[in-house]
Amino acid sequence: MLVYGIANCDSVRRARAWLGARGVDHEFHDFKKAGVPAAALESWVAALGWQPLVNRQGSTWRKLDAAAQQALVDARSTPPDTATDKPVTPHPCGARAHQQEAGTPTRDPGAA
């Protein structure tokens, strides 16, 4: 399994620890060190839409003025540090951007 994210993100750390505790082999791709692969981003946007992929909680996003935030039309137009900090995993049915939820390691944002 390949997990994409930012190493110092709490959700990413929890997801990786959860996988490790269950013996799930996984490779980690750190957005901060290796960037966001363009082809992967395109497939994620197609599978999820761009909104779940933009980290609106981070300091880079908060530093943007309202006009700059409103000018962002998709994940490809965001500043590099605003890339998702949630763990993203490729999946045969499309990518999943996982969000921490109380009592669970991660969840599919499209799940009810």
Steps between C-alpha positions, in 0.01 A plus 500: 500500500621848420404779741543865400509784751715730710714324760440748783120498461326340800243322281774357279700386803192331648416329172854370457511380862162328454626322188825402671321364807298274275800381303391671178805557282493847352727745324480869590525789255563830684353798313744739666807306390394347169216727384160399376525286184301674224348177368393395849345842567302478176362158593414616854315805369309276258408258781432743787463850364759757606349624828605203721855536372557857617624552854296797620620455859870562444697817552565548128127513431435734793772738374325540164272800483130442430538596133780246450295231673199579281719497187591135551293306253642153556770304680747563218490875563577485871836601645721189543487511880120497488492150355297256698649398830249217537623156409405412141504140378454379143213254474369292208172692514675839529716685753394555859586806705462391859374723777545423868175428680463436870542134583623391155843504339379654173187501288402542139358856470241373253369239741176561684 
